[in-house]
Amino acid sequence: MKRVSPTTVIACLALALSLGGTGYAARDALLPANSVGSQQLINHSIRKIDLKAPLPRGPRGLQGIQGDAGTRGVTGPAGTFTAANVVSSNGPVAHMCAFDGGACAYGESIAHCPAGKVAVGGAWAGDAPDPPVAATVEASFPVYPAGSSAPDGWGVKMVNNEAGTASFHAAAMCAG
């Protein structure tokens, strides 16, 4: 037989006294009218922030046993991607004037993939005789044809930050 701890006995006694005391006070009308009851406390009117101290969190329970394994799904078709499917495609050379030359210091190049391939990445490369030495790449981005969800090229926008001219082109990495 399991013994009842003294702590449990004291807690039960305190609960009984507190419940009896409230009933006694209400019965003898020691409390003002409408001071206890639903007219003063509306459902959901007390929020966690209204409590002065945060409520303590109880200890975490034990983890349950693992369930049975589900059935294996159907194997999908084998993929067709291989390194042999990857090709690069270069865009036109963009020539930029010196930094203080105005709008011509800005350049843009777009490289398109061959038909049936999609862009999976991109880059830019400097061109002779004046590759960019000091430039800011404003954007490097996939290019989507109108109405398509697959990119067919890669674009690069750049600003020349040097006193001389500079040239570059975009490159698209294409697969499919």
Residue pairs with C-beta under 8 A, 6 or more apart in sequence:
25 31
26 36
34 40
48 55
81 175
85 175
85 176
86 120
86 173
86 174
86 175
87 113
87 114
87 117
87 173
87 174
87 175
88 171
88 172
88 173
88 174
89 111
89 112
89 113
89 114
89 153
89 171
89 172
89 174
90 111
90 125
90 169
90 170
90 171
91 109
91 110
91 111
91 112
91 153
91 154
91 155
91 156
91 169
91 170
91 171
91 172
92 109
92 110
92 169
93 109
93 127
93 167
93 168
93 169
94 107
94 108
94 109
94 158
94 167
94 168
94 169
95 107
95 165
95 166
95 167
96 104
96 105
96 106
96 107
96 132
96 135
96 158
96 159
96 160
96 165
96 166
96 167
96 168
97 104
97 105
97 160
97 165
98 105
98 160
98 162
98 163
98 164
98 165
99 105
99 159
99 160
99 161
99 162
99 163
100 163
105 159
105 160
106 157
106 158
106 159
106 160
107 157
107 158
107 159
107 160
107 166
107 167
107 168
108 155
108 156
108 157
108 158
109 124
109 155
109 156
109 168
109 169
109 170
110 143
110 153
110 154
110 155
110 156
110 170
111 122
111 153
111 154
111 155
111 169
111 170
111 171
111 172
112 143
112 152
112 153
112 172
113 119
113 152
113 153
113 172
113 174
113 176
114 174
116 176
117 152
117 174
117 175
117 176
118 150
118 151
118 152
118 174
118 175
118 176
119 142
119 143
119 151
119 152
119 153
119 154
119 172
119 173
119 174
120 173
120 174
120 175
121 154
121 172
121 173
122 140
122 141
122 142
122 153
122 154
122 155
122 156
122 170
122 171
122 172
122 173
123 140
123 154
123 156
123 170
123 171
123 173
124 137
124 140
124 156
124 158
124 168
124 169
124 170
124 171
125 131
125 168
125 169
125 171
126 132
126 166
126 167
126 168
127 167
127 168
127 169
128 167
130 164
130 165
130 166
130 167
131 166
131 167
131 168
132 158
132 160
132 162
132 166
132 167
132 168
133 162
133 166
134 160
134 161
134 162
135 158
135 159
135 160
135 161
135 162
135 166
135 168
136 158
136 159
136 161
137 156
137 157
137 158
138 157
138 158
138 159
139 155
139 156
139 157
140 154
140 155
140 156
140 157
141 154
141 155
141 156
142 151
142 153
142 154
142 155
143 151
143 152
143 153
143 154
143 155
144 150
144 151
144 152
145 152
153 172
154 170
154 171
154 172
154 173
155 170
156 168
156 170
158 168
160 166
